Amino acid sequence: MAVVIDTLLRSSDPAKSDLAKSDPAKSDLPRHPEKAHRPDQPSLRKPDWIRVKAPVSPGYVATQRIVRENGLHTVCEEAGCPNIGECWDNKHATFMIMGDTCTRACAFCNVKTGLPGALDPAEPEHVAMATAKLGLAHIVVTSVDRDDLADGGAAHFAAVIGAIRSRCPQTTIEVLTPDFLRKDGAVETVVAARPDVFNHNLETVPSKYLTVRPGARYFASIRLLQHVKELDAGMFTKSGIMVGLGEERNEVLQVMDDLRAANVDFLTIGQYLQPTRKHHPVLRFVPPDEFEALATIAYAKGFLMVSASPLTRSSHHAGEDFARLKAARAAR
């Protein structure tokens, strides 16, 4: 299991070094220390269908202000999501709880890696306040991996869900959780808090886990999603993968079958985009018509909802998709 824990907290500035010891998030270590000495990877030129406009709208600025005022992190910023301009213009943000530093070292991810700080006990209420200020009908809450915590942060997820329910009872809640690998009872804790959607992404096909997602285990993630349904058969489950990492088409189809065997309701498929030259390279930009074909196959395999396009991300259009998800279940 590949877990990154920065214990040195080095700095050429003694003042910064002391600060880093008390608050690892303020260290001047590289954002991705485990990748710093890797050779640069090739970077393919993006095709026209993957390009987006820079975020400059008044709605974007207003959302950014609310996020800053409440001292929150968003996966939109930390992961460099290409849809941030569109989503924030509509006051849709995906909150990333438990800090901005992850204990894993995934080859695809732009979230900072290292030793996280202590949990903020006020964070659940801050997320709830921001939800109210943004007037969200549907909220997505995700997190960094917290392998340093005994429960992987499950109780904190539950606290955030509870705070949102208390302040915004009409808001539906979607959680995008880590795999809680070897954290007994963690899944049960989150499910007991009754989110409306339980999302956990597989990210890629099994053959790519050692290079793309080395800290995780494919079948542990499948089992997590299956266990959610065992605990609450009525809870919607969701998962997603990226393409363009070197996977074969038949491997993507096998992932679909594995997810359906676990009774997963909603599948997302999007194009992998390389955050920096130190990250896993994009091996192929998949054209839009291939995404459409994958969506057709996924529906034929029994998914209630499928979102497959170059710019599809787990929380993109999550509110609208949740409404369609409920309608699809009712129709079936």
HELIX and SHEET records of a PDB file:
HELIX    1   1 PRO A   14  SER A   22  1                                   9    
HELIX    2   2 PRO A   24  LYS A   26  5                                   3    
HELIX    3   3 ASP A   48  ILE A   50  5                                   3    
HELIX    4   4 PRO A   58  GLU A   69  1                                  12    
HELIX    5   5 VAL A   75  GLU A   78  1                                   4    
HELIX    6   6 ILE A   84  ASP A   89  1                                   6    
HELIX    7   7 GLU A  123  LEU A  134  1                                  12    
HELIX    8   8 ALA A  154  ARG A  167  1                                  14    
HELIX    9   9 ALA A  186  ALA A  192  1                                   7    
HELIX   10  10 PRO A  206  LYS A  208  5                                   3    
HELIX   11  11 TYR A  209  VAL A  212  1                                   4    
HELIX   12  12 TYR A  218  LEU A  231  1                                  14    
HELIX   13  13 ARG A  249  ALA A  261  1                                  13    
HELIX   14  14 PRO A  288  ALA A  300  1                                  13    
HELIX   15  15 ALA A  318  ALA A  331  1                                  14    
SHEET    1   A 8 HIS A  73  THR A  74  0                                        
SHEET    2   A 8 THR A  94  ILE A  97 -1                                        
SHEET    3   A 8 HIS A 138  SER A 143  1                                        
SHEET    4   A 8 THR A 172  LEU A 176  1                                        
SHEET    5   A 8 VAL A 197  ASN A 199  1                                        
SHEET    6   A 8 PHE A 236  VAL A 243  1                                        
SHEET    7   A 8 PHE A 266  GLN A 271  1                                        
SHEET    8   A 8 MET A 305  ALA A 308  1                                        
SHEET    1   B 2 THR A 101  CYS A 102  0                                        
SHEET    2   B 2 LYS A 112  THR A 113  1                                        
END                                                                             
